Amino acid sequence: MKTTLDVPETLLNDAMQISGAKTKRAAVMTALEELIRRGRMQALASKLGDSDTFMSSEELAAMRVREMPQ
């Protein structure tokens, strides 16, 4: 589907640089795919809810130190 968009040039250039896209179309497609991916992840996280069985970052770091081969 063809659509005409008025996208600020600096925004599109930044998106191309960050994504490594070689074309404007590729940058826009990458941005849309990422937006959709994040939205789906957020929806999934909302459905799963919270759990107090998850490790804190400190607990995870301590576990990694304990499991390091010496």
PyMOL Python script that loads the backbone (N, CA, C, O; Angstrom):
from pymol import cmd

cmd.read_pdbstr("""\
ATOM      1  N   MET A   1       0.855  -1.171   0.000  1.00  0.00           N
ATOM      2  CA  MET A   1       0.000   0.000   0.000  1.00  0.00           C
ATOM      3  C   MET A   1       0.899   1.231   0.000  1.00  0.00           C
ATOM      4  O   MET A   1       1.830   1.330   0.799  1.00  0.00           O
ATOM      5  N   LYS A   2       0.621   2.143  -0.878  1.00  0.00           N
ATOM      6  CA  LYS A   2       1.381   3.378  -0.931  1.00  0.00           C
ATOM      7  C   LYS A   2       0.698   4.430  -0.081  1.00  0.00           C
ATOM      8  O   LYS A   2      -0.520   4.599  -0.128  1.00  0.00           O
ATOM      9  N   THR A   3       1.509   5.138   0.699  1.00  0.00           N
ATOM     10  CA  THR A   3       1.017   6.212   1.554  1.00  0.00           C
ATOM     11  C   THR A   3       2.043   7.320   1.544  1.00  0.00           C
ATOM     12  O   THR A   3       3.247   7.065   1.568  1.00  0.00           O
ATOM     13  N   THR A   4       1.569   8.546   1.509  1.00  0.00           N
ATOM     14  CA  THR A   4       2.472   9.692   1.580  1.00  0.00           C
ATOM     15  C   THR A   4       2.466  10.217   3.001  1.00  0.00           C
ATOM     16  O   THR A   4       1.410  10.477   3.577  1.00  0.00           O
ATOM     17  N   LEU A   5       3.674  10.372   3.566  1.00  0.00           N
ATOM     18  CA  LEU A   5       3.811  10.869   4.929  1.00  0.00           C
ATOM     19  C   LEU A   5       4.734  12.079   4.933  1.00  0.00           C
ATOM     20  O   LEU A   5       5.676  12.163   4.146  1.00  0.00           O
ATOM     21  N   ASP A   6       4.452  12.998   5.816  1.00  0.00           N
ATOM     22  CA  ASP A   6       5.322  14.152   6.009  1.00  0.00           C
ATOM     23  C   ASP A   6       6.100  13.916   7.306  1.00  0.00           C
ATOM     24  O   ASP A   6       5.634  14.258   8.393  1.00  0.00           O
ATOM     25  N   VAL A   7       7.286  13.328   7.176  1.00  0.00           N
ATOM     26  CA  VAL A   7       8.111  12.980   8.327  1.00  0.00           C
ATOM     27  C   VAL A   7       9.267  13.974   8.402  1.00  0.00           C
ATOM     28  O   VAL A   7       9.948  14.199   7.402  1.00  0.00           O
ATOM     29  N   PRO A   8       9.498  14.570   9.565  1.00  0.00           N
ATOM     30  CA  PRO A   8      10.631  15.486   9.682  1.00  0.00           C
ATOM     31  C   PRO A   8      11.932  14.785   9.272  1.00  0.00           C
ATOM     32  O   PRO A   8      12.210  13.666   9.703  1.00  0.00           O
ATOM     33  N   GLU A   9      12.709  15.453   8.444  1.00  0.00           N
ATOM     34  CA  GLU A   9      13.925  14.862   7.892  1.00  0.00           C
ATOM     35  C   GLU A   9      14.903  14.430   8.979  1.00  0.00           C
ATOM     36  O   GLU A   9      15.520  13.369   8.878  1.00  0.00           O
ATOM     37  N   THR A  10      15.045  15.252  10.018  1.00  0.00           N
ATOM     38  CA  THR A  10      15.988  14.895  11.083  1.00  0.00           C
ATOM     39  C   THR A  10      15.549  13.618  11.800  1.00  0.00           C
ATOM     40  O   THR A  10      16.381  12.787  12.162  1.00  0.00           O
ATOM     41  N   LEU A  11      14.257  13.469  12.000  1.00  0.00           N
ATOM     42  CA  LEU A  11      13.732  12.270  12.655  1.00  0.00           C
ATOM     43  C   LEU A  11      14.003  11.030  11.805  1.00  0.00           C
ATOM     44  O   LEU A  11      14.425   9.995  12.320  1.00  0.00           O
ATOM     45  N   LEU A  12      13.760  11.141  10.524  1.00  0.00           N
ATOM     46  CA  LEU A  12      13.975  10.013   9.623  1.00  0.00           C
ATOM     47  C   LEU A  12      15.462   9.693   9.500  1.00  0.00           C
ATOM     48  O   LEU A  12      15.840   8.521   9.468  1.00  0.00           O
ATOM     49  N   ASN A  13      16.302  10.711   9.430  1.00  0.00           N
ATOM     50  CA  ASN A  13      17.749  10.478   9.366  1.00  0.00           C
ATOM     51  C   ASN A  13      18.257   9.798  10.629  1.00  0.00           C
ATOM     52  O   ASN A  13      19.085   8.890  10.558  1.00  0.00           O
ATOM     53  N   ASP A  14      17.762  10.235  11.786  1.00  0.00           N
ATOM     54  CA  ASP A  14      18.149   9.590  13.051  1.00  0.00           C
ATOM     55  C   ASP A  14      17.714   8.128  13.063  1.00  0.00           C
ATOM     56  O   ASP A  14      18.472   7.254  13.483  1.00  0.00           O
ATOM     57  N   ALA A  15      16.493   7.865  12.603  1.00  0.00           N
ATOM     58  CA  ALA A  15      15.976   6.490  12.562  1.00  0.00           C
ATOM     59  C   ALA A  15      16.826   5.630  11.636  1.00  0.00           C
ATOM     60  O   ALA A  15      17.109   4.475  11.953  1.00  0.00           O
ATOM     61  N   MET A  16      17.233   6.176  10.503  1.00  0.00           N
ATOM     62  CA  MET A  16      18.071   5.423   9.568  1.00  0.00           C
ATOM     63  C   MET A  16      19.429   5.120  10.191  1.00  0.00           C
ATOM     64  O   MET A  16      19.946   4.011  10.057  1.00  0.00           O
ATOM     65  N   GLN A  17      19.997   6.098  10.864  1.00  0.00           N
ATOM     66  CA  GLN A  17      21.312   5.916  11.467  1.00  0.00           C
ATOM     67  C   GLN A  17      21.265   4.888  12.598  1.00  0.00           C
ATOM     68  O   GLN A  17      22.110   3.995  12.667  1.00  0.00           O
ATOM     69  N   ILE A  18      20.279   5.017  13.478  1.00  0.00           N
ATOM     70  CA  ILE A  18      20.171   4.116  14.625  1.00  0.00           C
ATOM     71  C   ILE A  18      19.861   2.689  14.192  1.00  0.00           C
ATOM     72  O   ILE A  18      20.416   1.736  14.740  1.00  0.00           O
ATOM     73  N   SER A  19      18.983   2.543  13.216  1.00  0.00           N
ATOM     74  CA  SER A  19      18.583   1.203  12.786  1.00  0.00           C
ATOM     75  C   SER A  19      19.565   0.587  11.801  1.00  0.00           C
ATOM     76  O   SER A  19      19.554  -0.624  11.579  1.00  0.00           O
ATOM     77  N   GLY A  20      20.404   1.413  11.217  1.00  0.00           N
ATOM     78  CA  GLY A  20      21.319   0.915  10.196  1.00  0.00           C
ATOM     79  C   GLY A  20      20.632   0.709   8.861  1.00  0.00           C
ATOM     80  O   GLY A  20      21.183   0.071   7.964  1.00  0.00           O
ATOM     81  N   ALA A  21      19.433   1.247   8.728  1.00  0.00           N
ATOM     82  CA  ALA A  21      18.670   1.098   7.490  1.00  0.00           C
ATOM     83  C   ALA A  21      19.336   1.887   6.365  1.00  0.00           C
ATOM     84  O   ALA A  21      19.846   2.988   6.574  1.00  0.00           O
ATOM     85  N   LYS A  22      19.320   1.303   5.177  1.00  0.00           N
ATOM     86  CA  LYS A  22      19.927   1.951   4.023  1.00  0.00           C
ATOM     87  C   LYS A  22      18.919   2.827   3.271  1.00  0.00           C
ATOM     88  O   LYS A  22      19.301   3.713   2.506  1.00  0.00           O
ATOM     89  N   THR A  23      17.635   2.568   3.497  1.00  0.00           N
ATOM     90  CA  THR A  23      16.595   3.337   2.820  1.00  0.00           C
ATOM     91  C   THR A  23      15.603   3.888   3.829  1.00  0.00           C
ATOM     92  O   THR A  23      15.508   3.412   4.961  1.00  0.00           O
ATOM     93  N   LYS A  24      14.864   4.902   3.392  1.00  0.00           N
ATOM     94  CA  LYS A  24      13.835   5.490   4.252  1.00  0.00           C
ATOM     95  C   LYS A  24      12.752   4.461   4.546  1.00  0.00           C
ATOM     96  O   LYS A  24      12.261   4.359   5.670  1.00  0.00           O
ATOM     97  N   ARG A  25      12.389   3.701   3.518  1.00  0.00           N
ATOM     98  CA  ARG A  25      11.358   2.672   3.696  1.00  0.00           C
ATOM     99  C   ARG A  25      11.788   1.658   4.754  1.00  0.00           C
ATOM    100  O   ARG A  25      10.998   1.290   5.624  1.00  0.00           O
ATOM    101  N   ALA A  26      13.034   1.212   4.679  1.00  0.00           N
ATOM    102  CA  ALA A  26      13.532   0.232   5.647  1.00  0.00           C
ATOM    103  C   ALA A  26      13.499   0.798   7.064  1.00  0.00           C
ATOM    104  O   ALA A  26      13.171   0.084   8.011  1.00  0.00           O
ATOM    105  N   ALA A  27      13.837   2.077   7.211  1.00  0.00           N
ATOM    106  CA  ALA A  27      13.818   2.706   8.540  1.00  0.00           C
ATOM    107  C   ALA A  27      12.393   2.763   9.084  1.00  0.00           C
ATOM    108  O   ALA A  27      12.164   2.490  10.262  1.00  0.00           O
ATOM    109  N   VAL A  28      11.448   3.114   8.236  1.00  0.00           N
ATOM    110  CA  VAL A  28      10.050   3.192   8.666  1.00  0.00           C
ATOM    111  C   VAL A  28       9.526   1.793   9.008  1.00  0.00           C
ATOM    112  O   VAL A  28       8.829   1.625  10.008  1.00  0.00           O
ATOM    113  N   MET A  29       9.854   0.793   8.191  1.00  0.00           N
ATOM    114  CA  MET A  29       9.409  -0.567   8.460  1.00  0.00           C
ATOM    115  C   MET A  29       9.988  -1.073   9.778  1.00  0.00           C
ATOM    116  O   MET A  29       9.282  -1.702  10.566  1.00  0.00           O
ATOM    117  N   THR A  30      11.260  -0.804  10.019  1.00  0.00           N
ATOM    118  CA  THR A  30      11.902  -1.227  11.267  1.00  0.00           C
ATOM    119  C   THR A  30      11.226  -0.571  12.460  1.00  0.00           C
ATOM    120  O   THR A  30      10.964  -1.223  13.471  1.00  0.00           O
ATOM    121  N   ALA A  31      10.947   0.715  12.340  1.00  0.00           N
ATOM    122  CA  ALA A  31      10.305   1.442  13.438  1.00  0.00           C
ATOM    123  C   ALA A  31       8.906   0.891  13.718  1.00  0.00           C
ATOM    124  O   ALA A  31       8.531   0.713  14.877  1.00  0.00           O
ATOM    125  N   LEU A  32       8.148   0.625  12.681  1.00  0.00           N
ATOM    126  CA  LEU A  32       6.797   0.088  12.869  1.00  0.00           C
ATOM    127  C   LEU A  32       6.832  -1.316  13.480  1.00  0.00           C
ATOM    128  O   LEU A  32       6.050  -1.634  14.376  1.00  0.00           O
ATOM    129  N   GLU A  33       7.748  -2.148  12.985  1.00  0.00           N
ATOM    130  CA  GLU A  33       7.871  -3.499  13.536  1.00  0.00           C
ATOM    131  C   GLU A  33       8.252  -3.456  15.014  1.00  0.00           C
ATOM    132  O   GLU A  33       7.724  -4.225  15.818  1.00  0.00           O
ATOM    133  N   GLU A  34       9.166  -2.559  15.367  1.00  0.00           N
ATOM    134  CA  GLU A  34       9.591  -2.439  16.761  1.00  0.00           C
ATOM    135  C   GLU A  34       8.449  -1.936  17.638  1.00  0.00           C
ATOM    136  O   GLU A  34       8.276  -2.417  18.758  1.00  0.00           O
ATOM    137  N   LEU A  35       7.677  -0.984  17.151  1.00  0.00           N
ATOM    138  CA  LEU A  35       6.527  -0.472  17.893  1.00  0.00           C
ATOM    139  C   LEU A  35       5.518  -1.587  18.153  1.00  0.00           C
ATOM    140  O   LEU A  35       4.993  -1.715  19.260  1.00  0.00           O
ATOM    141  N   ILE A  36       5.254  -2.383  17.137  1.00  0.00           N
ATOM    142  CA  ILE A  36       4.313  -3.493  17.278  1.00  0.00           C
ATOM    143  C   ILE A  36       4.850  -4.532  18.260  1.00  0.00           C
ATOM    144  O   ILE A  36       4.105  -5.028  19.105  1.00  0.00           O
ATOM    145  N   ARG A  37       6.140  -4.865  18.154  1.00  0.00           N
ATOM    146  CA  ARG A  37       6.760  -5.842  19.054  1.00  0.00           C
ATOM    147  C   ARG A  37       6.651  -5.387  20.499  1.00  0.00           C
ATOM    148  O   ARG A  37       6.295  -6.168  21.381  1.00  0.00           O
ATOM    149  N   ARG A  38       6.962  -4.114  20.737  1.00  0.00           N
ATOM    150  CA  ARG A  38       6.885  -3.594  22.106  1.00  0.00           C
ATOM    151  C   ARG A  38       5.461  -3.595  22.634  1.00  0.00           C
ATOM    152  O   ARG A  38       5.226  -3.908  23.801  1.00  0.00           O
ATOM    153  N   GLY A  39       4.508  -3.243  21.774  1.00  0.00           N
ATOM    154  CA  GLY A  39       3.109  -3.260  22.182  1.00  0.00           C
ATOM    155  C   GLY A  39       2.640  -4.648  22.550  1.00  0.00           C
ATOM    156  O   GLY A  39       1.918  -4.828  23.530  1.00  0.00           O
ATOM    157  N   ARG A  40       3.052  -5.640  21.757  1.00  0.00           N
ATOM    158  CA  ARG A  40       2.668  -7.024  22.049  1.00  0.00           C
ATOM    159  C   ARG A  40       3.309  -7.512  23.342  1.00  0.00           C
ATOM    160  O   ARG A  40       2.673  -8.212  24.130  1.00  0.00           O
ATOM    161  N   MET A  41       4.562  -7.142  23.557  1.00  0.00           N
ATOM    162  CA  MET A  41       5.231  -7.540  24.801  1.00  0.00           C
ATOM    163  C   MET A  41       4.549  -6.908  26.009  1.00  0.00           C
ATOM    164  O   MET A  41       4.383  -7.559  27.041  1.00  0.00           O
ATOM    165  N   GLN A  42       4.156  -5.650  25.888  1.00  0.00           N
ATOM    166  CA  GLN A  42       3.472  -4.965  26.983  1.00  0.00           C
ATOM    167  C   GLN A  42       2.125  -5.624  27.263  1.00  0.00           C
ATOM    168  O   GLN A  42       1.744  -5.796  28.421  1.00  0.00           O
ATOM    169  N   ALA A  43       1.410  -5.988  26.214  1.00  0.00           N
ATOM    170  CA  ALA A  43       0.117  -6.655  26.394  1.00  0.00           C
ATOM    171  C   ALA A  43       0.305  -8.016  27.068  1.00  0.00           C
ATOM    172  O   ALA A  43      -0.472  -8.387  27.949  1.00  0.00           O
ATOM    173  N   LEU A  44       1.328  -8.753  26.658  1.00  0.00           N
ATOM    174  CA  LEU A  44       1.604 -10.039  27.270  1.00  0.00           C
ATOM    175  C   LEU A  44       1.975  -9.880  28.741  1.00  0.00           C
ATOM    176  O   LEU A  44       1.502 -10.637  29.589  1.00  0.00           O
ATOM    177  N   ALA A  45       2.813  -8.905  29.043  1.00  0.00           N
ATOM    178  CA  ALA A  45       3.208  -8.663  30.432  1.00  0.00           C
ATOM    179  C   ALA A  45       1.993  -8.298  31.280  1.00  0.00           C
ATOM    180  O   ALA A  45       1.898  -8.705  32.438  1.00  0.00           O
ATOM    181  N   SER A  46       1.072  -7.537  30.711  1.00  0.00           N
ATOM    182  CA  SER A  46      -0.142  -7.166  31.449  1.00  0.00           C
ATOM    183  C   SER A  46      -0.996  -8.395  31.748  1.00  0.00           C
ATOM    184  O   SER A  46      -1.578  -8.505  32.827  1.00  0.00           O
ATOM    185  N   LYS A  47      -1.068  -9.313  30.796  1.00  0.00           N
ATOM    186  CA  LYS A  47      -1.858 -10.532  30.998  1.00  0.00           C
ATOM    187  C   LYS A  47      -1.225 -11.454  32.027  1.00  0.00           C
ATOM    188  O   LYS A  47      -1.922 -12.112  32.800  1.00  0.00           O
ATOM    189  N   LEU A  48       0.111 -11.498  32.032  1.00  0.00           N
ATOM    190  CA  LEU A  48       0.799 -12.393  32.956  1.00  0.00           C
ATOM    191  C   LEU A  48       0.790 -11.868  34.383  1.00  0.00           C
ATOM    192  O   LEU A  48       0.806 -12.648  35.335  1.00  0.00           O
ATOM    193  N   GLY A  49       0.764 -10.554  34.535  1.00  0.00           N
ATOM    194  CA  GLY A  49       0.726  -9.963  35.862  1.00  0.00           C
ATOM    195  C   GLY A  49       2.079  -9.972  36.538  1.00  0.00           C
ATOM    196  O   GLY A  49       3.104 -10.229  35.907  1.00  0.00           O
ATOM    197  N   ASP A  50       2.069  -9.690  37.829  1.00  0.00           N
ATOM    198  CA  ASP A  50       3.287  -9.625  38.622  1.00  0.00           C
ATOM    199  C   ASP A  50       3.515 -10.937  39.346  1.00  0.00           C
ATOM    200  O   ASP A  50       2.592 -11.720  39.566  1.00  0.00           O
ATOM    201  N   SER A  51       4.768 -11.155  39.708  1.00  0.00           N
ATOM    202  CA  SER A  51       5.113 -12.334  40.481  1.00  0.00           C
ATOM    203  C   SER A  51       6.235 -11.982  41.438  1.00  0.00           C
ATOM    204  O   SER A  51       7.191 -11.302  41.063  1.00  0.00           O
ATOM    205  N   ASP A  52       6.121 -12.438  42.656  1.00  0.00           N
ATOM    206  CA  ASP A  52       7.185 -12.184  43.613  1.00  0.00           C
ATOM    207  C   ASP A  52       8.200 -13.328  43.598  1.00  0.00           C
ATOM    208  O   ASP A  52       9.082 -13.391  44.454  1.00  0.00           O
ATOM    209  N   THR A  53       8.071 -14.233  42.620  1.00  0.00           N
ATOM    210  CA  THR A  53       9.044 -15.318  42.498  1.00  0.00           C
ATOM    211  C   THR A  53      10.222 -14.946  41.605  1.00  0.00           C
ATOM    212  O   THR A  53      11.184 -15.706  41.498  1.00  0.00           O
ATOM    213  N   PHE A  54      10.153 -13.777  40.963  1.00  0.00           N
ATOM    214  CA  PHE A  54      11.260 -13.339  40.124  1.00  0.00           C
ATOM    215  C   PHE A  54      12.413 -12.876  40.993  1.00  0.00           C
ATOM    216  O   PHE A  54      12.208 -12.340  42.082  1.00  0.00           O
ATOM    217  N   MET A  55      13.628 -13.086  40.504  1.00  0.00           N
ATOM    218  CA  MET A  55      14.816 -12.636  41.227  1.00  0.00           C
ATOM    219  C   MET A  55      15.012 -11.143  41.028  1.00  0.00           C
ATOM    220  O   MET A  55      14.667 -10.582  39.988  1.00  0.00           O
ATOM    221  N   SER A  56      15.568 -10.523  42.040  1.00  0.00           N
ATOM    222  CA  SER A  56      15.963  -9.126  41.885  1.00  0.00           C
ATOM    223  C   SER A  56      17.276  -9.116  41.103  1.00  0.00           C
ATOM    224  O   SER A  56      17.921 -10.155  40.957  1.00  0.00           O
ATOM    225  N   SER A  57      17.668  -7.957  40.605  1.00  0.00           N
ATOM    226  CA  SER A  57      18.929  -7.872  39.859  1.00  0.00           C
ATOM    227  C   SER A  57      20.111  -8.218  40.755  1.00  0.00           C
ATOM    228  O   SER A  57      21.099  -8.782  40.286  1.00  0.00           O
ATOM    229  N   GLU A  58      20.020  -7.885  42.037  1.00  0.00           N
ATOM    230  CA  GLU A  58      21.093  -8.220  42.973  1.00  0.00           C
ATOM    231  C   GLU A  58      21.194  -9.730  43.167  1.00  0.00           C
ATOM    232  O   GLU A  58      22.295 -10.282  43.186  1.00  0.00           O
ATOM    233  N   GLU A  59      20.042 -10.407  43.313  1.00  0.00           N
ATOM    234  CA  GLU A  59      20.030 -11.859  43.478  1.00  0.00           C
ATOM    235  C   GLU A  59      20.582 -12.558  42.228  1.00  0.00           C
ATOM    236  O   GLU A  59      21.322 -13.537  42.329  1.00  0.00           O
ATOM    237  N   LEU A  60      20.215 -12.049  41.068  1.00  0.00           N
ATOM    238  CA  LEU A  60      20.696 -12.624  39.818  1.00  0.00           C
ATOM    239  C   LEU A  60      22.208 -12.457  39.691  1.00  0.00           C
ATOM    240  O   LEU A  60      22.898 -13.392  39.287  1.00  0.00           O
ATOM    241  N   ALA A  61      22.729 -11.284  40.029  1.00  0.00           N
ATOM    242  CA  ALA A  61      24.173 -11.039  39.967  1.00  0.00           C
ATOM    243  C   ALA A  61      24.911 -11.966  40.927  1.00  0.00           C
ATOM    244  O   ALA A  61      25.959 -12.509  40.576  1.00  0.00           O
ATOM    245  N   ALA A  62      24.381 -12.155  42.132  1.00  0.00           N
ATOM    246  CA  ALA A  62      25.011 -13.036  43.109  1.00  0.00           C
ATOM    247  C   ALA A  62      25.022 -14.480  42.609  1.00  0.00           C
ATOM    248  O   ALA A  62      26.008 -15.193  42.800  1.00  0.00           O
ATOM    249  N   MET A  63      23.947 -14.912  41.980  1.00  0.00           N
ATOM    250  CA  MET A  63      23.871 -16.258  41.442  1.00  0.00           C
ATOM    251  C   MET A  63      24.910 -16.453  40.339  1.00  0.00           C
ATOM    252  O   MET A  63      25.564 -17.493  40.267  1.00  0.00           O
ATOM    253  N   ARG A  64      25.052 -15.453  39.489  1.00  0.00           N
ATOM    254  CA  ARG A  64      26.028 -15.548  38.400  1.00  0.00           C
ATOM    255  C   ARG A  64      27.446 -15.645  38.950  1.00  0.00           C
ATOM    256  O   ARG A  64      28.266 -16.392  38.417  1.00  0.00           O
ATOM    257  N   VAL A  65      27.737 -14.910  39.996  1.00  0.00           N
ATOM    258  CA  VAL A  65      29.062 -14.972  40.604  1.00  0.00           C
ATOM    259  C   VAL A  65      29.305 -16.355  41.193  1.00  0.00           C
ATOM    260  O   VAL A  65      30.388 -16.916  41.027  1.00  0.00           O
ATOM    261  N   ARG A  66      28.307 -16.911  41.880  1.00  0.00           N
ATOM    262  CA  ARG A  66      28.440 -18.240  42.485  1.00  0.00           C
ATOM    263  C   ARG A  66      28.666 -19.321  41.432  1.00  0.00           C
ATOM    264  O   ARG A  66      29.413 -20.272  41.662  1.00  0.00           O
ATOM    265  N   GLU A  67      28.014 -19.172  40.268  1.00  0.00           N
ATOM    266  CA  GLU A  67      28.068 -20.209  39.240  1.00  0.00           C
ATOM    267  C   GLU A  67      29.232 -20.050  38.283  1.00  0.00           C
ATOM    268  O   GLU A  67      29.406 -20.891  37.401  1.00  0.00           O
ATOM    269  N   MET A  68      30.035 -19.009  38.421  1.00  0.00           N
ATOM    270  CA  MET A  68      31.184 -18.810  37.539  1.00  0.00           C
ATOM    271  C   MET A  68      32.216 -19.895  37.768  1.00  0.00           C
ATOM    272  O   MET A  68      32.564 -20.204  38.908  1.00  0.00           O
ATOM    273  N   PRO A  69      32.712 -20.481  36.663  1.00  0.00           N
ATOM    274  CA  PRO A  69      33.782 -21.478  36.841  1.00  0.00           C
ATOM    275  C   PRO A  69      35.048 -20.808  37.345  1.00  0.00           C
ATOM    276  O   PRO A  69      35.380 -19.693  36.943  1.00  0.00           O
ATOM    277  N   GLN A  70      35.746 -21.499  38.224  1.00  0.00           N
ATOM    278  CA  GLN A  70      36.959 -20.903  38.794  1.00  0.00           C
ATOM    279  C   GLN A  70      38.195 -21.592  38.335  1.00  0.00           C
ATOM    280  O   GLN A  70      39.297 -21.208  38.727  1.00  0.00           O
TER     281      GLN A  70
END
""", "prot")
cmd.dss("prot")
cmd.show_as("cartoon", "prot")
cmd.util.cbc("prot")
cmd.orient("prot")
